[in-house]
Amino acid sequence: MEKKLRRLETFAARGSDGNTYTVEGYEHLARVDAVLDAQGHWESTGLAEYRLKDGRHVSVDKDGAMLIADTGVRLEPAQRH
């Protein structure tokens, strides 16, 4: 099965280390082979993931708390004015 990611959102977040990060949210898609067309037909798998703009993984727990993997840096969405 062929898979790809589709970016759903991008937002700024403040880290517990005082730095500002750009976080991108992605949805996992899978190609549906039963539909024959030149563009292909993609459907959501129901899975999502978050990454920093530089590609590092951001884990999100069931309460929505975000943590940069392997660093211990916690992220909070930046306040919008």
N, C-alpha and C positions, 0 to 999 in steps of 0.2 A: 504494500500500500504506500502510495506516495503521500508525503506530508509537507506542510509548510507553515510558516507563522505569518499572521497578519497583525500589524501594529494597530492597537485600539486607542491608546492614549499616551500622552507624554506630559509630565509635570515636574516641577521643581520640588525638591525636598531638602530639608535641613538635617544634617547628620549630628549625632551626639558628639562628634569631634569638632563641631563648629563649621564644617565645610558645607557648601551647597552642592547638591547632586541633581542630575537630570535622570528621572526614572521613566522607563518606557514599559507599557503593559501590552502583552501580546496574547492572541488567541491561537490555539492550535487548530489547523484545518487539515482535512484528509480528502484526497481526490476520490470522487465516486466514479468507479469504472463503468457502472451500468449506463451512465449517460454518455453518449457518443457525440461530441461536438469538438470543434477545433480549439475552443478556449478551455475546455475541460470544466467539470463541475466540482466545486469544493464545498464541503460542509464542515461546520464546527464539530470538534470532538468533545466539546464541553470542558476542555482543559485550558488553563490560562497560566501565564508566567510573567514575572517582572524582572527586568534587567536594568542596570545602569547604562547610560549612553555608551560607555566604554566596553560594554559586554559582560561585566561582572553580574552574577546572579544575585537577586534580591529575594529573600524568603519572606513570605507573608503568612502569619499564623491565622488561626480561625477567628481571632478577634481583630484582624486587620493590622496588627503591629508588623512593621517592616524592619528587616535586618540585612545588612550587606553580608553575604555569605563569607565565611572564613575571616572576618575582621571584627565582629562584635559591635560594629557601628549601627546604632539604631537610627531610623529615618522617620521624620514627621513631614507630611506635606507642607510646603511653604505657604505662609499666609498670602492671600491674594487681596490686592487693594482695589 
